[in-house]
Every structure is written in structure tokens, then in C-alpha cells.
């Protein structure tokens, strides 16, 4: 039998002679003859149960597939998980009731065990990492018509975005762009494994249950992507249950969890009674006033074809607000990239001024997503190679849909430079390994938004973090406990961003009043605080339940392997991975039937028929000489009457001539036994999911689809065998000679025209979701056509609110575009159309308040600030930096307005708000 590569995807490695846009998927993939493209088998159903405790989420993901092929297959299941997920359990349940559980082994050893199990005909499966956020499960010996449920358990830390804990359940693997160079051998193999497949089937049933438990309580749970049903626990205000049900997996599931006490630091304890160890987690979201720094801001904007439609329009609007939010003393530049890249100022960043703002505004308005593939490496390398501007800290902002294959080269490039790279991923299927990896390697921040979410507030939050100093040289002092093992390299602490760290030690009583002390350097001052350790803990006696132990091991593995140079050897990583049952790049989960119930492999290909020469002993007597077994009773396992062996499949056992003689004397005998199964009421186990989401087996008398598929397979094999020269002529008629078999391949030209068009669109990276269309480039034009569209931003959490929210957001964007680089506003026809403010109104105010002429720019700026506060309070994160510049500008002009009872900017804005509450018509 061939090696492991035959038991998974038989796909050619893509040529590296030119860039390619590869399409990927999440689903079951079955092998075909001679390396032909595999058939995609999308999931029949997906169910996920999530338990969120503080900012740690434990997932139990179950996906059900059905082999609709008429033959037994070797299959592979490709699926996405978020970067940083700690996979701790694998379970595969077949429709016959057979269940196999996975264990972590060194990767080569796991592959050898999988191949050995395949050759012996055992039920087997293997799970391994293809890249940081793409995984593959190989399933051996999946029978025709057979159903299989693949269950995973994993946990991860949830990020904090816009003061909400964000939970994302990824739906599919997005397209990957392959550059002509810069890919490692592992990345080449990974792309070969996931190429050529589109997203999951729209009809798959999806259900998710998320239980949130936070000590400080939960305000609400909202979703910008799906309708959510909420159930609160009457007795416990800190718990809330959110349920999502839908048909189709075209976009990621996103939940925004709003805690009541987000900024309260906590220490969580977990004791593993079987191991005698205790894990501690410190989790906090700090909030403090940080010192500002002078920056050079370089914005890298993805203009590849995959950004076409709503994504590029989101990016353009966010960039316009980003430009108006820049500090007045900064330098800036804009780089557009696709297959190639363009730079607004080729000789380097320029000083921020009204002239450069106007130039950049016109440049961004003309952007379109027409630059081919997604080559991030070259523009990033060019930007980092530019000499830094004296007296500034260069800060790079990358906005992309994150669909590249050479992510390791990009991460290594960033790690080699002392420059923070803030990365923002947009859309479903974005590579979380790339976006998080770039930010982590540069000690910056990362964020993600969906296609219908507001991007503006996220970009402004990134700019705020880049303009402020973070807490560096962080140290965490745990309670004085012997044999302590904890993280050694801690990331900086950033205001408003989640921070966590773990430690592990033998479980011993902690001293009363024990605390965890955190210290760090914040520029000219020192940050220091203590968090008490709670007296109680969560006790677990099973490895699969030890969430904090898994998180500790996963964090330690990532920390040591991402260090430059790595502080952990592959053998050390394997030892840690196996000890804590957490998957890493050097290990794999392997599962097999330990009871020795063999399953014939049964993948019969044209190249395999030569093995039939020594496999059968052809009797020349009666074609139906075999007698059916007597006393056969209905059974839960349809294979039990054959000693646990599958009678439908042909087994190739090396060195065993008579492997079938003990069961059947010839093919017709085997067909007769198979036909007998159809004549009785065979009961077998069918896994169904009750309403409570548990896994309870139900037994039903059914006519097995496996029988139907197996009969068809055997007849086709017999017809092919009849044409072989070593088959006796007298036997060919009984085998069905004269009939031809057609290869199970479909040419692209034979596809329906609509399907061919969809494949061509996906090959070029275009967005195929009909609800994601191109929007008007001008915010004022968007205001006129916004009705009826999907809401964006935070307003999108109220599903079905129509076009009002979009119109409101468009008005906000149009208003902010009128700001000068210093934050001031002037009279203009556009401003009058937006808020009804004209020269007559401000002149009347100046005369009444000051008894004379006051610069209209001062009054207009004050009125606009008052209008923003009154009309767009819920979107303050979007306009807050512009407002801060406006207030500073007003302070610089106080000699023009101070007097007549107005002695501060706050008083000026209060008066402006009162007078403009009902402006004259």
C-alpha cells in the first residue's frame, strides 16, 4: 500500500513559476483514481458548544459528513481554527457505532501508525496542523453511504475589541495567494493540500450554543453577523446563554460579549487532581493614561481582487477617517499592494499638513481592488527598508483579507526589524495566523472585522495605540511556590487590550492573602499593582477538562518556538505537546480501533486490479455455491456476522492469497451475501443529536445505504475484471463482460454555465456573496442610496434595522471628511447640507454672545463638536481622535473666544450645544 500521501489529498503541488490564487474549503475530500481532483464532500451539519469563562473559551466542535460515493474512500477533512487554539481532543464516530479516540504522538510516529492501521484495515484517523490556523483530519476506510462525525475539543483566549470580548467561530478556509517565491517547503505542501476547493455548502445545518460565565456579570451578547437568541440565568447574573442557528456557513459566526466589569483583573485557579498540578491564569484589561509619542504612520492597504466590492469600500472610508485622525505633528505615507505595489510618496513619508491631507484624500478616493493577488512581503519589505524619520517612531498599519501562503516569510521579516506592525484582518476566512503572527512578532496589536462590520472604529483604535506608549519590560511575580514554571517572555501591556499569562506548579496550599504582582515601565513612571489569588479553585480529574493546563502548554510552546532564536528544540516541543495532550506543529493526533476490528480498505482503483491475480481462487462449479449464514439475527453492527469484517469491500492484504476465501469463494458469492443483507431487517446505530445537544445513540431499522453503494461498486469491479486477460473466458459473462466503465471525473467544460462562472469568479478572488455588493465611493453619494442596505458597525448588532443605520454612518463619514488636518471645520455648502449651519447663524451667535465679530471657524468647530456628541454618541470611537484635535485647536485659539462668561473649551461646547439644539431653518 502506498504511503500516507495516498490516504489524503492526491493533488499536485502547485507550480511556483507564477503567482496563483488558490481556493480552499472546509469539508471532507475523497481520493480519486490516478491523482485526479478529489470530490468535495461538504458537512451535512455542524454543531458547536462553547463555554466562556472570563476570556477563555472552550469549544466542542462536531461536524457530520456523509460519503455519498458508491465506494469505500480514504478521506481528508480540511477546516479552519483561530490562531492560538489549543486542540486537546479528537473523536471520530462512525454510523456503525464504532468510535475511535485520538492521542498525541510525534508527527512521524503518528503518520506511521496511521499508515499501519490503514494497511491492516483498521478504522483510523489522524489530525495534524497544516498551518497556524488550518488543520486536516484524515479518515481511513469510510464506507459507501456511511456517515461520520468528527468531534474536536479546543480552547483559546478571546481578544478584546471596542470594549467587548470577541468570540469568532470560523466557517471556512479562505483563498490563499501563492507568490513566485518566499514559500517554505511546509507551506508548499500545505497549499497543495487545501487548493482547488470553494467554500462550504450553503445548505449545511449549523447550530451553536455559547454559555458565558463572568464573575462580574454580563451586560449583553450581540452579533454583527447572525441573529442570536439569549437566555439569562435567573439565579446567576454572571451567566448568559446565546444560541445561533442557521443554514449555510458562508461567513464566520461572531459574538461580542460585553462584561459588566471588563477592566477588573482576575486570577483563575485550576487543579488537575490526577496529575497533582495547579495552573494559575492572570487575566486583565488595563486602562490607564499613556504618554503620547511622535510617529511616522505608514498605511498598507490591500487592493487585490479578493478585496473587491464592499471590502475595498469599507477600507477606503476607514482610511479617510484615519487620515483626519492623525496627530498634527506626524509624518505619513500610503502604500497600495496587490501582485505589485504603489506608493503615494515614493521618496518617503511627508509631514502631515492641509496640502498633504488633500493629496491623500484624492488618492484614496481613486483606489480600486484591481491589483491582482495579495503580495504583502514586497511592499512591507520596501517600507521597512526606508530610513526612519528622525525624532519619530515608525508605525505600520496593514489592512488585508489575509489570504497569502508565504506567511512565515512575512512574520520573519517583521521580527527582524524594530518596528511595530498593527494588522487588521477583514472578512470571513482571513488568515488569523498571519494577522496575529505579524502583530505578535512586532509586539503590536491585531484586530478582525467581518464584511458588514464597521472598520472605522477599529482603525482609530489602532492609531490610538500606536500614538501611545505601552507598558514595557513587564514582569509578573507569582506567589512563592517551589518548582514554578511560567512564561518568561511577556508581551507589552496596552491600555484597553487584553493581557494574560499562565503558570504551573505542584498543587500545594497557598498562603493566605497570596497575590500576583505586576510591574512594568511606562515611560517616565512605573506601573505596579497586585491582584489577589482567590481561595477557591476549579478541580478537574480528566485531561480533556484541564483548560488552563492546555492553555499554559500552548502558550509555552508558542513562546519558545517563536523566539529568535527558538528556545525550544523540536524534541522538547514534542515532549511538552504529548505530556499535556496539546497539538503543535511537530505532533499529530492519531486514532485507531484498539479492539482489532479490521475494516478492509477497499479503495479499488484501476491500478490495483493487477493484485486480483493472486487474490482469488476461482471455482469452476456453481456460481452460487455459498450458503447464507443461518441464525442471523438483527444486530447493531452490520459487520458482526462476518467476524467484524466489512463484506462489501475488497481487502488487499500483502502476502495473503486467500484473504477472501475464508469468507466467500468468489465475487458472486460475495454479492450473494451482500444481497442477503438487503432481505433482512438489519439494525445499526445511527447517531442523532437530541434537542439538548448531547450525543445519544438511537437504533432504527433501516435499509442501509452502505449495501446499495457496495453492490454498485462490486458490479463495476466485476465488469472491469472481466476485461482482464487472466480471467477465464467462461467466467467473463458471469462477471458482466462487455460493459465499459467510465472514469469518475468531470471536465470543467462539461459544467453548467452558471457553475463555471462561479468557479472563474472564485479563481480570481472575487466576492461571490450576492449580499456584498459595491458601494458608492463618495460618502455623500452613499447617503442618497443607503436605504435598504445592511447596517454597518455597532448598529449592525440589531439585525434587520434596514438602511437607517447605514445612512447615519454615511452622514458621520461625510461630516468627518470636512475636517481640516488640525481638526478645525469651516463653512461650506456640504456642511450646511449635513447639519444646517450657515454664515448667518454663526454671525448672529457672535453678535449676541460677544457683541462683535468672532472667527467663524471657531464657532463652526464648536458647533460640529456639539453635533457629534449629540447625534453620534454611540459612534464616539470613530470620531474621538478627530474631536481631540478639534478641542486642542480651540484651545490654541482661545484669545479669539474667551470672555462673555466663556472661559474654557467645555463651556464653549455647552453653549454651542444649547444654541444648536434647534438651529434656525
HELIX and SHEET records of a PDB file:
HELIX    1   1 UNK A    4  UNK A    7  1                                   4    
HELIX    2   2 UNK A   33  UNK A   35  5                                   3    
HELIX    3   3 UNK A  107  UNK A  119  1                                  13    
HELIX    4   4 UNK A  185  UNK A  194  1                                  10    
HELIX    5   5 UNK A  305  UNK A  307  5                                   3    
HELIX    6   6 UNK A  310  UNK A  325  1                                  16    
HELIX    7   7 UNK A  354  UNK A  365  1                                  12    
HELIX    8   8 UNK A  376  UNK A  385  1                                  10    
HELIX    9   9 UNK A  407  UNK A  415  1                                   9    
HELIX   10  10 UNK A  432  UNK A  441  1                                  10    
HELIX   11  11 UNK A  456  UNK A  467  1                                  12    
HELIX   12  12 UNK A  543  UNK A  545  5                                   3    
HELIX   13  13 UNK A  547  UNK A  562  1                                  16    
HELIX   14  14 UNK A  570  UNK A  580  1                                  11    
HELIX   15  15 UNK A  606  UNK A  613  5                                   8    
HELIX   16  16 UNK A  640  UNK A  642  5                                   3    
HELIX   17  17 UNK A  667  UNK A  678  1                                  12    
HELIX   18  18 UNK A  705  UNK A  722  1                                  18    
HELIX   19  19 UNK A  729  UNK A  735  1                                   7    
HELIX   20  20 UNK A  748  UNK A  750  5                                   3    
HELIX   21  21 UNK A  753  UNK A  763  1                                  11    
HELIX   22  22 UNK A  779  UNK A  784  1                                   6    
HELIX   23  23 UNK A  793  UNK A  797  5                                   5    
HELIX   24  24 UNK A  804  UNK A  816  1                                  13    
HELIX   25  25 UNK A  829  UNK A  835  1                                   7    
HELIX   26  26 UNK A  839  UNK A  850  1                                  12    
HELIX   27  27 UNK A  856  UNK A  871  1                                  16    
HELIX   28  28 UNK A  873  UNK A  875  5                                   3    
HELIX   29  29 UNK A  876  UNK A  892  1                                  17    
HELIX   30  30 UNK A  894  UNK A  897  1                                   4    
HELIX   31  31 UNK A  905  UNK A  916  1                                  12    
SHEET    1   A 2 UNK A  20  UNK A  22  0                                        
SHEET    2   A 2 UNK A 176  UNK A 178 -1                                        
SHEET    1   B14 UNK A  39  UNK A  41  0                                        
SHEET    2   B14 UNK A  27  UNK A  30 -1                                        
SHEET    3   B14 UNK A  73  UNK A  80 -1                                        
SHEET    4   B14 UNK A 134  UNK A 142 -1                                        
SHEET    5   B14 UNK A 124  UNK A 131 -1                                        
SHEET    6   B14 UNK A 587  UNK A 592 -1                                        
SHEET    7   B14 UNK A  99  UNK A 106 -1                                        
SHEET    8   B14 UNK A  86  UNK A  94 -1                                        
SHEET    9   B14 UNK A 147  UNK A 157 -1                                        
SHEET   10   B14 UNK A  56  UNK A  66 -1                                        
SHEET   11   B14 UNK A  45  UNK A  53 -1                                        
SHEET   12   B14 UNK A 205  UNK A 213  1                                        
SHEET   13   B14 UNK A 239  UNK A 247 -1                                        
SHEET   14   B14 UNK A 229  UNK A 232 -1                                        
SHEET    1   C 4 UNK A 159  UNK A 161  0                                        
SHEET    2   C 4 UNK A 164  UNK A 169 -1                                        
SHEET    3   C 4 UNK A 253  UNK A 259 -1                                        
SHEET    4   C 4 UNK A 218  UNK A 222 -1                                        
SHEET    1   D 5 UNK A 485  UNK A 486  0                                        
SHEET    2   D 5 UNK A 498  UNK A 506 -1                                        
SHEET    3   D 5 UNK A 277  UNK A 285 -1                                        
SHEET    4   D 5 UNK A 266  UNK A 272 -1                                        
SHEET    5   D 5 UNK A 538  UNK A 540  1                                        
SHEET    1   E 6 UNK A 341  UNK A 343  0                                        
SHEET    2   E 6 UNK A 331  UNK A 337 -1                                        
SHEET    3   E 6 UNK A 295  UNK A 302  1                                        
SHEET    4   E 6 UNK A 393  UNK A 400  1                                        
SHEET    5   E 6 UNK A 420  UNK A 426  1                                        
SHEET    6   E 6 UNK A 446  UNK A 449  1                                        
SHEET    1   F 3 UNK A 341  UNK A 343  0                                        
SHEET    2   F 3 UNK A 331  UNK A 337 -1                                        
SHEET    3   F 3 UNK A 350  UNK A 351 -1                                        
SHEET    1   G 3 UNK A 472  UNK A 477  0                                        
SHEET    2   G 3 UNK A 515  UNK A 522 -1                                        
SHEET    3   G 3 UNK A 525  UNK A 532 -1                                        
SHEET    1   H 2 UNK A 683  UNK A 689  0                                        
SHEET    2   H 2 UNK A 695  UNK A 701 -1                                        
END                                                                             
